[in-house]
Amino acid sequence: MNSRTRISRRSLLRSSMVALPGLVVPFSVFGADSPRPCATTPRQTAGPFYPLGHEIENDADLTLLKGSATPARGEPIVVAGQVFDAQCRPAAGAVVEIWQACWSGRYNHLLDSNPAPLDPRFQYYGVSRADEQGRYAFKTILPGAYPATANWTRPPHIHFKVRAAGRRELVTQMYFAGQPLNEADRILMALAPGERERVVIPPQPPPSGGDPRGISMRFDLTLPA
């Protein structure tokens, strides 16, 4: 996927919708015939930029702050999927948290020394509570790459933390298929090849009749036993 691809905001909310708490997303993201993952989603580091707890908002739409008519910079995307337990059963009511960099590759965190500009209109962090079928969804933007060290640039990615009653917590990261920096990322490459395939996600086809440039990502999550 080319990060420069232009994406229509309207295409993300057109025909074939499913309602989730705080968000409406294309039903095609949840294709009923998609296989259920039975292996635990690979664990990955939370990194140094987990939110500090002073976020202004934490809803599932990171692209538009309450009271603002101007959306965040960057290309909007929908990230959605289902949460399962180790027996492949939907984890109803699971709490899914995400946090990420804005379009410039900077986190809204005191420890991020990246000189890139912050986006005051981007939420940076969000929470989605899964429905009875374990479905969650977020509307966000394609995050920018950022320098982890002088000779290592991390590819665009989104951090996830998933909690469900009576189950162990999962922390992982989601990457975007086709990003050239993926193959040089030390964290992603530390996974076994089969595990990488589960966290590097290709875009879903747009809804029927929707803008072909629209991007939705399906990222199913399986909690540890």
N, CA, C and O of each residue as an XYZ file, in Angstrom:
900
protein
N       0.845     -1.189      0.000
C       0.000      0.000      0.000
C       0.876      1.232      0.000
O       1.815      1.325      0.791
N       0.587      2.172     -0.867
C       1.354      3.405     -0.964
C       0.761      4.429     -0.013
O      -0.426      4.744     -0.090
N       1.597      4.954      0.895
C       1.106      5.899      1.891
C       0.657      7.201      1.273
O       0.003      8.008      1.935
N       1.000      7.424     -0.003
C       0.596      8.664     -0.658
C      -0.749      8.545     -1.370
O      -1.271      9.523     -1.904
N      -1.307      7.316     -1.367
C      -2.584      7.115     -2.034
C      -3.644      8.011     -1.416
O      -3.786      8.065     -0.194
N      -4.361      8.689     -2.232
C      -5.416      9.555     -1.733
C      -6.653      8.730     -1.417
O      -7.043      7.865     -2.202
N      -7.269      8.991     -0.275
C      -8.403      8.203      0.178
C      -9.574      9.129      0.453
O      -9.429     10.134      1.148
N     -10.726      8.792     -0.088
C     -11.911      9.597      0.147
C     -12.521      9.266      1.497
O     -12.811      8.102      1.774
N     -12.722     10.281      2.350
C     -13.382     10.047      3.639
C     -14.782      9.499      3.436
O     -15.241      8.646      4.196
N     -15.460      9.994      2.405
C     -16.826      9.562      2.179
C     -16.916      8.076      1.898
O     -17.879      7.424      2.303
N     -15.904      7.522      1.198
C     -15.957      6.113      0.807
C     -15.940      5.187      2.006
O     -16.389      4.046      1.900
N     -15.432      5.647      3.153
C     -15.348      4.797      4.327
C     -16.703      4.603      5.003
O     -16.870      3.679      5.798
N     -17.669      5.464      4.693
C     -18.950      5.409      5.381
C     -20.126      5.233      4.429
O     -21.253      5.610      4.748
N     -19.860      4.664      3.265
C     -20.935      4.461      2.307
C     -21.702      3.175      2.587
O     -21.774      2.724      3.730
N     -22.284      2.578      1.523
C     -23.195      1.450      1.655
C     -22.569      0.272      2.375
O     -21.350      0.196      2.525
N     -23.439     -0.673      2.832
C     -23.030     -1.891      3.530
C     -22.361     -1.560      4.849
O     -21.151     -1.729      5.004
N     -23.165     -1.080      5.810
C     -22.631     -0.642      7.084
C     -23.012     -1.601      8.202
O     -23.993     -2.336      8.093
N     -22.238     -1.588      9.269
C     -22.587     -2.275     10.506
C     -22.311     -1.294     11.641
O     -21.280     -0.621     11.655
N     -23.242     -1.219     12.592
C     -23.106     -0.270     13.701
C     -22.410     -0.935     14.879
O     -22.760     -2.044     15.281
N     -21.428     -0.242     15.419
C     -20.747     -0.648     16.641
C     -20.774      0.544     17.579
O     -20.982      1.674     17.139
N     -20.564      0.305     18.879
C     -20.600      1.446     19.815
C     -19.671      2.558     19.389
O     -18.455      2.379     19.342
N     -20.245      3.711     19.078
C     -19.457      4.886     18.752
C     -18.965      4.977     17.328
O     -18.271      5.934     16.983
N     -19.306      3.997     16.470
C     -18.761      4.025     15.114
C     -19.626      3.193     14.178
O     -20.255      2.221     14.598
N     -19.654      3.581     12.906
C     -20.313      2.807     11.849
C     -19.259      2.488     10.807
O     -18.542      3.380     10.354
N     -19.156      1.203     10.417
C     -18.095      0.795      9.502
C     -18.661     -0.081      8.392
O     -19.747     -0.640      8.548
N     -17.941     -0.212      7.263
C     -18.399     -1.067      6.175
C     -18.520     -2.510      6.620
O     -17.592     -3.053      7.220
N     -19.661     -3.145      6.331
C     -19.865     -4.546      6.695
C     -18.849     -5.452      6.022
O     -18.506     -6.505      6.559
N     -18.363     -5.054      4.848
C     -17.423     -5.894      4.106
C     -16.158     -6.184      4.903
O     -15.493     -7.191      4.660
N     -15.818     -5.315      5.850
C     -14.630     -5.553      6.667
C     -14.780     -6.837      7.476
O     -13.791     -7.504      7.780
N     -16.031     -7.183      7.826
C     -16.275     -8.335      8.687
C     -16.687     -9.573      7.902
O     -17.379    -10.426      8.458
N     -16.297     -9.715      6.641
C     -16.719    -10.825      5.799
C     -17.042    -12.090      6.567
O     -16.168    -12.653      7.228
N     -18.290    -12.550      6.491
C     -18.760    -13.650      7.324
C     -17.994    -14.939      7.080
O     -17.947    -15.799      7.959
N     -17.389    -15.093      5.898
C     -16.699    -16.338      5.590
C     -15.214    -16.276      5.932
O     -14.465    -17.191      5.589
N     -14.775    -15.200      6.609
C     -13.373    -15.100      6.976
C     -13.031    -16.159      8.015
O     -13.804    -16.361      8.952
N     -11.886    -16.847      7.875
C     -11.530    -17.885      8.835
C     -11.248    -17.302     10.210
O     -10.725    -16.193     10.330
N     -11.594    -18.052     11.243
C     -11.324    -17.601     12.598
C      -9.903    -17.992     12.992
O      -9.489    -19.126     12.752
N      -9.165    -17.088     13.582
C      -7.807    -17.431     14.009
C      -7.856    -18.195     15.323
O      -8.516    -17.761     16.268
N      -7.166    -19.324     15.393
C      -7.152    -20.113     16.625
C      -5.824    -19.983     17.364
O      -5.766    -20.261     18.562
N      -4.766    -19.573     16.688
C      -3.484    -19.350     17.343
C      -3.471    -17.945     17.939
O      -4.016    -17.006     17.359
N      -2.844    -17.818     19.098
C      -2.760    -16.514     19.748
C      -2.082    -15.496     18.833
O      -1.072    -15.797     18.198
N      -2.636    -14.315     18.772
C      -1.992    -13.234     18.019
C      -0.609    -12.985     18.617
O      -0.478    -12.904     19.838
N       0.429    -12.862     17.778
C       1.785    -12.668     18.310
C       1.865    -11.452     19.239
O       1.357    -10.374     18.930
N       2.505    -11.657     20.361
C       2.724    -10.559     21.296
C       3.853     -9.663     20.781
O       4.819    -10.147     20.191
N       3.720     -8.369     21.006
C       4.782     -7.435     20.697
C       4.851     -6.365     21.786
O       3.923     -6.203     22.579
N       5.947     -5.657     21.806
C       6.155     -4.660     22.841
C       5.133     -3.522     22.760
O       4.683     -3.137     21.681
N       4.786     -3.000     23.935
C       3.930     -1.814     23.973
C       4.696     -0.569     23.590
O       4.093      0.454     23.265
N       6.033     -0.638     23.622
C       6.838      0.529     23.290
C       6.826      1.563     24.406
O       6.163      1.378     25.426
N       7.549      2.633     24.212
C       7.675      3.656     25.272
C       6.570      4.709     25.279
O       6.572      5.595     26.133
N       5.617      4.625     24.328
C       4.681      5.737     24.165
C       3.237      5.394     24.522
O       2.308      6.030     24.024
N       3.041      4.383     25.393
C       1.676      4.105     25.841
C       1.115      5.358     26.515
O       1.826      6.022     27.269
N      -0.144      5.687     26.252
C      -0.711      6.939     26.773
C      -0.548      7.097     28.283
O      -0.589      6.127     29.040
N      -0.363      8.349     28.693
C      -0.091      8.655     30.092
C      -1.355      8.835     30.924
O      -1.272      8.963     32.146
N      -2.511      8.849     30.294
C      -3.757      8.956     31.039
C      -4.364     10.339     31.062
O      -5.363     10.560     31.745
N      -3.780     11.286     30.324
C      -4.348     12.633     30.306
C      -4.958     12.969     28.942
O      -5.097     14.142     28.594
N      -5.321     11.942     28.173
C      -5.872     12.184     26.838
C      -7.204     12.927     26.933
O      -7.994     12.694     27.848
N      -7.437     13.815     25.985
C      -8.669     14.604     25.977
C      -9.865     13.718     25.644
O     -10.927     13.844     26.253
N      -9.690     12.827     24.682
C     -10.763     11.927     24.260
C     -10.203     10.531     24.094
O      -8.998     10.347     23.923
N     -11.106      9.529     24.147
C     -10.665      8.153     23.940
C     -11.706      7.324     23.191
O     -11.768      6.106     23.355
N     -12.532      7.993     22.360
C     -13.536      7.237     21.616
C     -12.900      6.529     20.424
O     -11.679      6.550     20.264
N     -13.726      5.904     19.591
C     -13.222      5.057     18.509
C     -12.953      5.806     17.209
O     -12.471      5.207     16.247
N     -13.252      7.099     17.159
C     -12.948      7.915     15.979
C     -11.819      8.864     16.339
O     -12.024      9.862     17.030
N     -10.632      8.542     15.865
C      -9.455      9.339     16.196
C      -9.262     10.510     15.234
O      -8.352     11.319     15.414
N     -10.116     10.600     14.215
C      -9.899     11.581     13.158
C     -10.584     12.924     13.401
O     -10.273     13.904     12.725
N     -11.509     12.981     14.354
C     -12.265     14.219     14.547
C     -12.572     14.404     16.022
O     -13.301     13.609     16.616
N     -12.016     15.453     16.613
C     -12.250     15.741     18.016
C     -13.616     16.386     18.213
O     -14.114     17.086     17.332
N     -14.207     16.149     19.358
C     -15.515     16.729     19.659
C     -15.440     18.247     19.582
O     -14.502     18.863     20.088
N     -16.449     18.843     18.937
C     -16.518     20.280     18.812
C     -15.693     20.852     17.684
O     -15.706     22.063     17.465
N     -14.968     20.003     16.954
C     -14.143     20.476     15.844
C     -14.803     20.119     14.515
O     -15.383     19.044     14.363
N     -14.705     21.028     13.568
C     -15.212     20.766     12.224
C     -14.087     20.383     11.272
O     -14.337     20.044     10.116
N     -12.856     20.435     11.753
C     -11.694     20.149     10.912
C     -11.090     18.820     11.313
O     -10.704     18.652     12.470
N     -10.993     17.862     10.388
C     -10.450     16.545     10.735
C      -8.935     16.572     10.869
O      -8.272     17.532     10.477
N      -8.411     15.504     11.429
C      -6.960     15.337     11.549
C      -6.327     15.248     10.164
O      -6.985     14.873      9.193
N      -5.052     15.595     10.084
C      -4.308     15.441      8.840
C      -4.031     13.961      8.596
O      -4.015     13.154      9.525
N      -3.813     13.620      7.320
C      -3.491     12.241      6.988
C      -4.615     11.536      6.265
O      -5.721     12.060      6.135
N      -4.309     10.331      5.793
C      -5.274      9.546      5.040
C      -6.128      8.704      5.981
O      -5.593      7.844      6.680
N      -7.460      8.929      6.018
C      -8.312      8.183      6.952
C      -8.449      6.727      6.553
O      -8.526      6.398      5.370
N      -8.479      5.864      7.548
C      -8.677      4.432      7.339
C      -9.618      3.912      8.417
O      -9.769      4.518      9.478
N     -10.249      2.773      8.124
C     -11.010      2.035      9.125
C     -10.212      0.782      9.467
O      -9.795      0.040      8.578
N     -10.005      0.552     10.760
C      -9.370     -0.673     11.251
C     -10.407     -1.386     12.100
O     -10.888     -0.838     13.092
N     -10.750     -2.606     11.712
C     -11.817     -3.329     12.399
C     -11.522     -4.821     12.370
O     -10.691     -5.286     11.590
N     -12.202     -5.556     13.217
C     -12.013     -6.998     13.251
C     -12.805     -7.616     14.373
O     -13.718     -6.995     14.919
N     -12.458     -8.838     14.719
C     -13.098     -9.555     15.811
C     -12.054    -10.016     16.810
O     -10.916    -10.322     16.456
N     -12.473    -10.058     18.076
C     -11.631    -10.577     19.141
C     -12.144    -11.962     19.505
O     -13.338    -12.146     19.739
N     -11.231    -12.944     19.554
C     -11.572    -14.316     19.903
C     -10.768    -14.760     21.114
O      -9.696    -14.225     21.397
N     -11.307    -15.756     21.831
C     -10.508    -16.382     22.879
C      -9.725    -17.542     22.279
O      -9.806    -17.779     21.074
N      -8.979    -18.261     23.086
C      -8.102    -19.317     22.589
C      -8.880    -20.493     21.993
O      -8.308    -21.307     21.267
N     -10.187    -20.590     22.295
C     -11.036    -21.641     21.718
C     -11.802    -21.146     20.497
O     -12.747    -21.796     20.049
N     -11.406    -20.020     19.967
C     -12.015    -19.427     18.767
C     -13.437    -18.944     18.997
O     -14.217    -18.842     18.050
N     -13.777    -18.649     20.226
C     -15.094    -18.096     20.529
C     -15.011    -16.581     20.593
O     -14.032    -16.047     21.113
N     -16.024    -15.862     20.072
C     -15.993    -14.402     20.149
C     -15.893    -13.930     21.590
O     -16.609    -14.421     22.463
N     -15.007    -12.982     21.836
C     -14.811    -12.420     23.176
C     -15.712    -11.200     23.317
O     -15.263    -10.065     23.158
N     -16.980    -11.441     23.616
C     -17.944    -10.351     23.749
C     -17.512     -9.395     24.853
O     -17.096     -9.826     25.929
N     -17.611     -8.110     24.588
C     -17.295     -7.100     25.582
C     -15.822     -6.820     25.768
O     -15.454     -6.044     26.650
N     -14.960     -7.432     24.958
C     -13.530     -7.163     25.077
C     -13.255     -5.672     24.864
O     -13.910     -5.017     24.053
N     -12.288     -5.155     25.598
C     -11.903     -3.751     25.474
C     -10.632     -3.682     24.640
O      -9.604     -4.251     25.008
N     -10.711     -2.976     23.507
C      -9.585     -2.853     22.596
C      -9.092     -1.410     22.638
O      -9.850     -0.481     22.359
N      -7.827     -1.229     22.986
C      -7.191      0.086     22.983
C      -6.207      0.160     21.821
O      -5.534     -0.823     21.512
N      -6.122      1.326     21.174
C      -5.066      1.560     20.196
C      -4.376      2.881     20.504
O      -4.978      3.793     21.070
N      -3.109      2.970     20.125
C      -2.378      4.244     20.156
C      -1.368      4.220     19.026
O      -0.876      3.162     18.634
N      -1.064      5.412     18.504
C      -0.243      5.490     17.306
C       0.304      6.893     17.117
O      -0.083      7.836     17.807
N       1.221      7.001     16.155
C       1.730      8.305     15.733
C       0.730      8.974     14.797
O      -0.132      8.310     14.222
N       0.848     10.278     14.650
C       0.026     11.017     13.692
C       0.655     10.913     12.302
O       1.574     10.120     12.098
N       0.178     11.688     11.366
C       0.634     11.609      9.975
C       2.133     11.865      9.848
O       2.773     11.340      8.936
N       2.700     12.668     10.754
C       4.114     13.053     10.656
C       5.047     12.031     11.298
O       6.266     12.139     11.167
N       4.479     11.032     11.997
C       5.299     10.047     12.679
C       5.602     10.390     14.127
O       6.509      9.802     14.716
N       4.870     11.324     14.716
C       5.123     11.708     16.101
C       3.981     11.274     17.013
O       2.806     11.354     16.653
N       4.362     10.809     18.212
C       3.392     10.461     19.247
C       3.154     11.668     20.157
O       4.036     12.506     20.345
N       1.967     11.736     20.706
C       1.652     12.779     21.672
C       2.066     12.278     23.058
O       1.223     11.932     23.886
N       3.367     12.248     23.290
C       3.906     11.663     24.508
C       5.168     12.423     24.906
O       5.951     12.829     24.048
N       5.359     12.612     26.199
C       6.500     13.382     26.688
C       7.837     12.741     26.348
O       8.846     13.440     26.256
N       7.864     11.422     26.161
C       9.116     10.731     25.873
C       9.485     10.733     24.396
O      10.580     10.306     24.032
N       8.578     11.212     23.539
C       8.879     11.220     22.104
C       9.657     12.491     21.762
O       9.121     13.598     21.809
N      10.936     12.304     21.416
C      11.794     13.449     21.075
C      11.846     13.730     19.587
O      12.634     14.562     19.138
N      11.014     13.043     18.818
C      10.947     13.280     17.376
C      10.598     14.756     17.118
O       9.604     15.247     17.652
N      11.392     15.465     16.316
C      11.105     16.886     16.070
C       9.950     17.127     15.100
O       9.576     18.276     14.862
N       9.380     16.061     14.536
C       8.256     16.227     13.613
C       7.093     16.905     14.332
O       6.974     16.786     15.552
N       6.232     17.617     13.597
C       5.134     18.334     14.251
C       4.043     17.409     14.763
O       3.763     16.367     14.171
N       3.434     17.804     15.866
C       2.224     17.152     16.345
C       1.025     17.655     15.557
O       1.069     18.717     14.935
N      -0.043     16.876     15.595
C      -1.294     17.316     14.978
C      -2.300     17.573     16.094
O      -2.776     16.617     16.706
N      -2.640     18.822     16.380
C      -3.558     19.121     17.482
C      -4.981     18.635     17.230
O      -5.807     18.638     18.142
N      -5.272     18.218     15.999
C      -6.618     17.746     15.683
C      -6.712     16.212     15.679
O      -7.775     15.656     15.404
N      -5.605     15.537     15.981
C      -5.613     14.073     15.989
C      -5.715     13.574     17.428
O      -5.154     14.179     18.341
N      -6.433     12.468     17.625
C      -6.713     11.965     18.966
C      -5.584     11.091     19.527
O      -5.401     11.051     20.744
N      -4.846     10.413     18.704
C      -3.680      9.609     19.074
C      -4.012      8.304     19.801
O      -3.235      7.353     19.718
N      -5.109      8.232     20.491
C      -5.469      7.079     21.329
C      -6.969      6.867     21.243
O      -7.734      7.829     21.178
N      -7.395      5.603     21.243
C      -8.823      5.317     21.198
C      -9.157      4.000     21.866
O      -8.293      3.145     22.063
N     -10.442      3.849     22.214
C     -10.942      2.635     22.850
C     -12.210      2.197     22.133
O     -13.074      3.017     21.822
N     -12.316      0.891     21.871
C     -13.524      0.317     21.283
C     -13.904     -0.916     22.104
O     -13.064     -1.779     22.356
N     -15.152     -0.995     22.516
C     -15.625     -2.175     23.255
C     -16.314     -3.109     22.271
O     -17.236     -2.706     21.562
N     -15.865     -4.353     22.231
C     -16.397     -5.322     21.269
C     -17.863     -5.641     21.551
O     -18.293     -5.660     22.704
N     -18.624     -5.890     20.488
C     -20.030     -6.243     20.645
C     -20.158     -7.736     20.980
O     -19.167     -8.397     21.289
N     -21.387     -8.256     20.916
C     -21.619     -9.636     21.319
C     -20.934    -10.650     20.404
O     -20.743    -11.805     20.786
N     -20.567    -10.221     19.206
C     -19.834    -11.091     18.286
C     -18.322    -10.845     18.335
O     -17.578    -11.365     17.503
N     -17.882    -10.073     19.288
C     -16.462     -9.787     19.413
C     -15.952     -8.750     18.441
O     -14.740     -8.584     18.306
N     -16.841     -8.046     17.760
C     -16.421     -7.089     16.740
C     -16.070     -5.735     17.353
O     -16.781     -5.225     18.218
N     -14.968     -5.170     16.892
C     -14.532     -3.843     17.294
C     -14.234     -3.044     16.029
O     -14.132     -3.621     14.946
N     -14.093     -1.742     16.149
C     -13.749     -0.916     14.988
C     -13.220      0.434     15.429
O     -13.614      0.972     16.464
N     -12.314      0.969     14.616
C     -11.779      2.313     14.808
C     -11.746      3.037     13.471
O     -11.574      2.418     12.421
N     -11.912      4.344     13.521
C     -11.601      5.192     12.385
C     -10.376      6.005     12.777
O     -10.378      6.671     13.812
N      -9.334      5.957     11.958
C      -8.097      6.634     12.298
C      -7.412      7.089     11.021
O      -8.061      7.202      9.981
N      -6.122      7.349     11.081
C      -5.365      7.729      9.884
C      -4.149      6.821      9.750
O      -3.701      6.210     10.720
N      -3.634      6.747      8.547
C      -2.408      6.000      8.310
C      -1.275      6.712      9.043
O      -0.959      7.853      8.708
N      -0.648      6.063     10.044
C       0.406      6.744     10.791
C       1.672      6.897      9.978
O       1.931      6.114      9.064
N       2.464      7.907     10.308
C       3.739      8.100      9.640
C       4.823      7.229     10.246
O       4.712      6.783     11.388
N       5.870      6.992      9.471
C       7.057      6.317      9.994
C       7.801      7.282     10.914
O       7.632      8.497     10.811
N       8.623      6.742     11.814
C       9.368      7.632     12.702
C      10.729      7.037     13.055
O      10.885      5.816     13.035
N      11.710      7.868     13.375
C      13.047      7.381     13.705
C      13.103      6.814     15.120
O      12.889      7.536     16.094
N      13.396      5.502     15.229
C      13.561      4.893     16.546
C      14.973      5.137     17.072
O      15.168      5.382     18.262
N      15.958      5.068     16.171
C      17.348      5.397     16.485
C      17.927      6.119     15.273
O      17.221      6.367     14.296
N      19.212      6.455     15.339
C      19.856      7.165     14.237
C      19.886      6.341     12.961
O      19.944      6.901     11.866
N      19.846      5.005     13.084
C      19.912      4.150     11.891
C      18.764      3.155     11.801
O      18.891      2.096     11.187
N      17.652      3.505     12.417
C      16.479      2.616     12.373
C      15.215      3.457     12.361
O      14.927      4.187     13.310
N      14.464      3.343     11.269
C      13.178      4.026     11.142
C      12.066      2.997     11.197
O      12.034      2.068     10.390
N      11.175      3.154     12.124
C      10.069      2.209     12.264
C       9.017      2.467     11.186
O       8.715      3.621     10.881
N       8.452      1.393     10.602
C       7.414      1.558      9.590
C       6.094      1.989     10.225
O       5.939      1.890     11.442
N       5.156      2.459      9.435
C       3.834      2.772      9.985
C       3.252      1.553     10.709
O       3.292      0.439     10.187
N       2.716      1.768     11.899
C       2.133      0.674     12.673
C       1.186      1.261     13.708
O       1.239      2.452     14.014
N       0.325      0.413     14.238
C      -0.630      0.788     15.278
C      -0.477     -0.189     16.437
O      -0.434     -1.403     16.234
N      -0.394      0.350     17.659
C      -0.291     -0.481     18.854
C      -1.686     -0.882     19.342
O      -2.634     -0.100     19.268
N      -1.788     -2.123     19.844
C      -3.052     -2.647     20.370
C      -2.836     -3.222     21.765
O      -1.828     -3.875     22.034
N      -3.799     -2.967     22.643
C      -3.897     -3.670     23.920
C      -5.330     -4.169     24.047
O      -6.275     -3.398     23.883
N      -5.495     -5.463     24.340
C      -6.826     -6.068     24.375
C      -7.035     -6.747     25.722
O      -6.205     -7.538     26.170
N      -8.163     -6.424     26.362
C      -8.515     -7.009     27.652
C      -9.927     -7.573     27.594
O     -10.817     -6.977     26.987
N     -10.128     -8.730     28.229
C     -11.453     -9.339     28.326
C     -11.547    -10.069     29.658
O     -10.556    -10.609     30.149
N     -12.726    -10.083     30.232
C     -12.917    -10.687     31.555
C     -12.500    -12.154     31.548
O     -12.904    -12.924     30.677
N     -11.692    -12.525     32.528
C     -11.289    -13.913     32.680
C     -10.244    -14.395     31.706
O      -9.959    -15.591     31.641
N      -9.654    -13.460     30.926
C      -8.656    -13.863     29.932
C      -7.398    -13.026     30.105
O      -7.446    -11.921     30.647
N      -6.279    -13.558     29.645
C      -5.020    -12.834     29.744
C      -4.984    -11.688     28.736
O      -5.548    -11.784     27.646
N      -4.324    -10.624     29.111
C      -4.207     -9.439     28.260
C      -3.285     -9.706     27.076
O      -2.327    -10.473     27.176
N      -3.590     -9.067     25.966
C      -2.764     -9.156     24.763
C      -2.274     -7.767     24.381
O      -3.065     -6.825     24.320
N      -0.970     -7.630     24.124
C      -0.394     -6.407     23.583
C       0.318     -6.771     22.291
O       1.149     -7.678     22.274
N       0.000     -6.073     21.216
C       0.602     -6.378     19.920
C       0.648     -5.122     19.067
O       0.294     -4.034     19.521
N       1.089     -5.285     17.826
C       1.142     -4.174     16.877
C       0.633     -4.658     15.522
O       0.787     -5.829     15.175
N       0.030     -3.753     14.764
C      -0.456     -4.057     13.421
C       0.328     -3.233     12.416
O       0.535     -2.034     12.607
N       0.768     -3.888     11.333
C       1.551     -3.240     10.282
C       0.762     -3.253      8.973
O      -0.222     -3.979      8.832
N       1.205     -2.450      8.037
C       0.507     -2.273      6.769
C       1.282     -2.966      5.653
O       2.445     -2.648      5.408
N       0.639     -3.906      4.983
C       1.294     -4.644      3.905
C       1.767     -3.692      2.818
O       1.085     -2.722      2.485
N       2.947     -3.980      2.266
C       3.475     -3.186      1.171
C       4.360     -2.036      1.586
O       4.934     -1.367      0.727
N       4.491     -1.784      2.876
C       5.367     -0.708      3.338
C       6.826     -1.164      3.253
O       7.174     -2.174      3.865
N       7.685     -0.463      2.523
C       9.062     -0.917      2.327
C       9.868     -1.013      3.614
O      10.819     -1.793      3.682
N       9.513     -0.240      4.636
C      10.263     -0.283      5.895
C       9.959     -1.524      6.731
O      10.668     -1.802      7.698
N       8.916     -2.271      6.374
C       8.572     -3.466      7.147
C       9.737     -4.441      7.226
O      10.033     -4.972      8.297
N      10.397     -4.678      6.104
C      11.419     -5.714      6.038
C      12.678     -5.358      6.816
O      13.521     -6.224      7.051
N      12.820     -4.104      7.218
C      13.985     -3.694      7.986
C      13.640     -3.406      9.444
O      14.500     -2.963     10.206
N      12.405     -3.651      9.836
C      12.006     -3.314     11.196
C      12.449     -4.406     12.165
O      12.116     -5.577     11.981
N      13.187     -4.028     13.179
C      13.769     -4.992     14.108
C      12.710     -5.703     14.942
O      12.864     -6.880     15.269
N      11.652     -5.006     15.283
C      10.595     -5.608     16.103
C       9.769     -6.585     15.274
O       9.507     -7.707     15.708
N       9.364     -6.165     14.098
C       8.581     -7.054     13.232
C       9.409     -8.263     12.804
O       8.906     -9.386     12.824
N      10.665     -8.058     12.418
C      11.504     -9.145     11.932
C      11.910    -10.115     13.037
O      12.403    -11.205     12.745
N      11.712     -9.737     14.303
C      12.001    -10.650     15.407
C      10.966    -11.769     15.499
O      11.200    -12.781     16.160
N       9.826    -11.591     14.839
C       8.803    -12.636     14.803
C       9.170    -13.697     13.775
O       9.886    -13.418     12.813
N       8.677    -14.915     13.983
C       8.837    -15.968     12.986
C       8.031    -15.597     11.748
O       7.042    -14.870     11.851
N       8.445    -16.095     10.556
C       7.726    -15.725      9.325
C       6.218    -15.944      9.407
O       5.455    -15.086      8.962
N       5.776    -17.051      9.956
C       4.337    -17.298     10.056
C       3.638    -16.340     10.984
O       2.462    -16.032     10.790
N       4.346    -15.861     11.993
C       3.759    -14.879     12.904
C       3.663    -13.510     12.252
O       2.696    -12.782     12.480
N       4.653    -13.153     11.446
C       4.615    -11.857     10.757
C       3.365    -11.736      9.897
O       2.753    -10.670      9.824
N       2.990    -12.826      9.251
C       1.829    -12.795      8.364
C       0.552    -12.444      9.111
O      -0.412    -11.973      8.508
N       0.539    -12.666     10.399
C      -0.672    -12.420     11.172
C      -0.783    -10.985     11.653
O      -1.846    -10.565     12.110
N       0.308    -10.225     11.556
C       0.256     -8.833     12.016
C       0.537     -7.831     10.895
O       0.441     -6.624     11.116
N       0.882     -8.309      9.699
C       1.051     -7.442      8.524
C      -0.210     -7.587      7.683
O      -0.450     -8.639      7.091
N      -1.009     -6.540      7.632
C      -2.380     -6.648      7.140
C      -2.553     -5.941      5.795
O      -2.188     -4.773      5.661
N      -3.111     -6.643      4.791
C      -3.410     -5.996      3.509
C      -4.725     -5.233      3.590
O      -5.561     -5.548      4.436
N      -4.928     -4.238      2.732
C      -6.206     -3.520      2.730
C      -7.324     -4.400      2.206
O      -7.101     -5.263      1.358
N      -8.536     -4.178      2.718
C      -9.731     -4.871      2.239
C     -10.270     -4.162      1.002
O     -10.080     -2.954      0.855
N     -10.940     -4.894      0.109
C     -11.596     -4.235     -1.024
C     -12.642     -3.244     -0.513
O     -13.248     -3.479      0.532
N     -12.864     -2.144     -1.230
C     -13.876     -1.169     -0.798
C     -15.279     -1.760     -0.908
O     -15.481     -2.699     -1.678
N     -16.245     -1.243     -0.168
C     -17.627     -1.715     -0.273
C     -18.146     -1.601     -1.697
O     -17.695     -0.747     -2.459
N     -19.072     -2.442     -2.049
C     -19.663     -2.420     -3.384
C     -20.244     -1.035     -3.669
O     -21.061     -0.523     -2.903
N     -19.813     -0.437     -4.778
C     -20.297      0.875     -5.151
C     -19.548      2.007     -4.478
O     -19.831      3.177     -4.737
N     -18.577      1.671     -3.601
C     -17.824      2.701     -2.906
C     -16.637      3.178     -3.725
O     -16.329      2.640     -4.788
N     -15.993      4.184     -3.210
C     -14.810      4.739     -3.850
C     -13.697      3.696     -3.836
O     -13.353      3.212     -2.757
N     -13.118      3.325     -4.976
C     -12.081      2.290     -5.011
C     -10.821      2.663     -4.261
O      -9.980      1.802     -4.001
N     -10.671      3.941     -3.905
C      -9.495      4.363     -3.152
C      -9.674      4.207     -1.647
O      -8.726      4.411     -0.888
N     -10.886      3.844     -1.203
C     -11.139      3.702      0.219
C     -10.355      2.540      0.814
O     -10.222      1.493      0.180
N      -9.839      2.713      2.015
C      -9.035      1.677      2.652
C      -9.668      1.262      3.972
O      -9.952      2.094      4.832
N      -9.882     -0.044      4.114
C     -10.297     -0.635      5.374
C      -9.340     -1.780      5.671
O      -8.901     -2.482      4.760
N      -9.016     -1.969      6.950
C      -8.113     -3.023      7.365
C      -8.849     -3.944      8.329
O      -9.468     -3.477      9.286
N      -8.785     -5.268      8.079
C      -9.364     -6.220      9.024
C      -8.227     -6.857      9.807
O      -7.340     -7.497      9.241
N      -8.273     -6.668     11.127
C      -7.240     -7.206     12.005
C      -7.931     -7.978     13.126
O      -8.350     -7.392     14.124
N      -8.049     -9.310     12.955
C      -8.629    -10.152     13.991
C      -7.588    -10.431     15.068
O      -6.392    -10.505     14.786
N      -8.049    -10.582     16.288
C      -7.166    -10.726     17.440
C      -7.577    -11.938     18.266
O      -8.750    -12.080     18.614
N      -6.631    -12.810     18.584
C      -6.902    -13.973     19.411
C      -6.131    -13.850     20.712
O      -4.906    -13.737     20.714
N      -6.863    -13.872     21.820
C      -6.260    -13.706     23.134
C      -5.523    -14.971     23.565
O      -5.888    -16.067     23.141
N      -4.495    -14.837     24.399
C      -3.790    -16.022     24.894
C      -4.653    -16.854     25.814
O      -5.585    -16.342     26.435
N      -4.349    -18.133     25.903
C      -5.142    -19.039     26.758
C      -4.936    -18.695     28.231
O      -5.517    -19.342     29.103
